[in-house]
Amino acid sequence: MKSLKKTTKQMSNVAETVLEINLDHLTHNFKYLKGKIGSTVKLLAVVKASGYGSDASVIANQLQKIGVDYFAVAYASEGIALRKSGITIPILVLHPQPVNFQELIKYTLEPSIYSFRVLRLFIDIATSTNQTNYPVHLKFNTGLHRIGFEKSDLEKISDDLNHTKSVKVASVLSHLAASEDHAEREFTVQQIDLFKKITDTLADKIGYMPIRHQSNTSAIFNYPEAHFDMVRTGIGLYGYGNDTSYDQFLKPVASLKSIISQIHELASGDSLGYNRAFIASKHTKTATIPIGHADGISRQYGNKNGFVTIQNKRAYIIGNVCMDMIMVDVTDIDCQEGDEVIIFDGNYSAAQVAEYTGTISYELLTAIAPRVKRQVIGKY
Ligand SMILES: *Cc1c(COP(=O)(O)O)cnc(C)c1O
């Protein structure tokens, strides 16, 4: 009787592989992060990479409704998709290419300008399409050496800007290299100091101070002095603080769940999966689960490098990860076909699962393939 009840409950929970998106958790994280910044500091939500693997349109529409100030995406195509899904507030495109500029303007997307090539090509297009004060964002390198202008470029940038009315600097930004790493505090403080100098000099030269922003999620927690006029938060909104002591205040938005399709009993000597990568050394009970590397469970998780949770117990992935399936060892777990399988959720977080396999929550979350059904729960 007891086990029948348990099975019924679990079977009604999840019927196939789903990524559950919890909007109540998103709202909680948004309010929590707002509380960490000053009341005059704006909050920009980073919704690139399908909202960190969830659903950018669902996430952005909820955040727009509850009062976020700005959005950022990486590529122009992501911004266009947001506009088509009803987003009307400003969208910053962090890493656009000149080939996208015409479309950026068509969809009122705001480019991050990171080099002279990009600045001049954007001014040309803004001018030829008769724009005035089109909002652009100047990206400066303060130590990450990824994209951005240098402090020594300020003179020339200001010259270019003072010779056009087509564009106006809406914001100045820079990105920290190691804001989650307490051992790199000295380096980070240097980045913050350099950013202050850059923004002060720029304001002097162009005659106004644009919005300044340098902090990602970890800097919201670790460097209040880097909040400036706006912060950019991605992973924090999705429920992770890059530190277990911060994770406790946040609630994971995405839960990846599946179901046991079939249970097999292997005898000693039986092999399992492609290339016979697992050979049973004793009687082994295995569960086959409909999720594979084409769903975002990388092959690196195979051969006991990764695990799922069944009946609150760890079940290690054995053999190679297939395209559409994994097999896990459930020899010591009292489970049945149809039972729920947790890949990650609020209790068994993506940060823990990722750390176990040598990666980070960002990669695990953003790898979840579009074919995995998204199921939105909570209040819109
Ligand atoms: C992705 C990204 C962010 C968000 O970082 P989190 O650590 O997820 O908060 C912020 N700024 C830039 C420039 C980014 O590329």
Residues whose N, C-alpha, C, O or C-beta is under 5 A from the ligand:
A	BS01	LIG	V46 H175 N216 T217 R232 T233 G234 I235 G236
